[in-house]
Amino acid sequence: MLIRTISGLIGFIILALILMLPPYAVAITVLAASIIGLFEYARAVKNKEINVDLLVSIVAAVIIIGKAYGSTLPIHLFPRLSDIFAEVFSSKYLNASLYVVIVYLFCRIIFENGRFCLKDAAYTLLGILYIPFLLAFAVSIRNLERGLEFIWLVVIGSMITDVFAYFTGVTVGKTKIIPHISPKKTVEGSIGGALGCMLVMIAFGAFVINRPGVEYIPIYHFAILGLLCGVVSQLGDWAASSIKRSVEIKDFGKLIPGHGGIMDRVDSILFVAPLVYIYSSIFMW
């Protein structure tokens, strides 16, 4: 427990420092995390004799995260660079890339005589959608005009939910919620995590995002977003647990002492980052 706490604290400090850097640093970090996550995912499903195509997965990760960065780069700050990224990562090229990936995977199924099958292609596409596609929303958030503030909503939505869910579950948790996937999770812990996330999100919105001198955002948005993040954050955790349970492993890796691999730490972020971006872009500006 001590090792887990210390490594978690160090990890949080490193994350905070990265978030304070320019958006391109976040994009590079997300790309690195995606590639490591893809390796962990491929190694995990290999236990079930599933062969993920890592090469095409990594190429797809570069394209997806490049698209997320380039399409949201502020034009007024980087007019020339924005034009270049807008052209290189436009929808037509993204669609072309997706088409090539699908054709390539089916060519492997057709011509490799059983060494690469439909199940391998399906898990390859799932990995691309599950890891770099979902993580890329964090890049889009950081590129926003107030991205440095809004990216912390992702941190709150994932980490704070986990903290409140853990302590609520330990103190008053009795009713098992998903024993077939995660035997220690309880209904009480789940409710505590969601409510705790909502309260911290409201406080962050009131005192940081709505500080004097900036455009006001109604507090009820932070209450709604906090509650939604508190729910989907746990769904992200359970989704990763369901993968680990199906391939019969405890952790995705050993990169982070006491925590496991990258995928064991970003599982909640994978579900929270898209929600924060979608909700914020529709209702908050």
Secondary structure, DSSP 8 states (H G I E B T S, - for coil): -HHHHHHHHHHHHHHHHHHHS-HHHHHHHHHHHHHHHHHHHHHHHGGGT----HHHHHHHHHHHHHHHHHHTS-TTT-HHHHHHHHHHT-HHHHHHHHHHHHHHHHHHHHHTTTSS-HHHHHHHHHHHIIIIIHHHHHHHHHTSTTHHHHHHHHHIIIIIHHHHHHHHHHHH--SBS-TTT-TT-BHHHHHHHHHHHHHHHHHHIIIIIT-TTS----HHHHHHHHHHHHHHHHHHHHHHHHHHHHHT-S-S-SSBTTTBSHHHHHHHHHHHHHHHHHHIIIII-
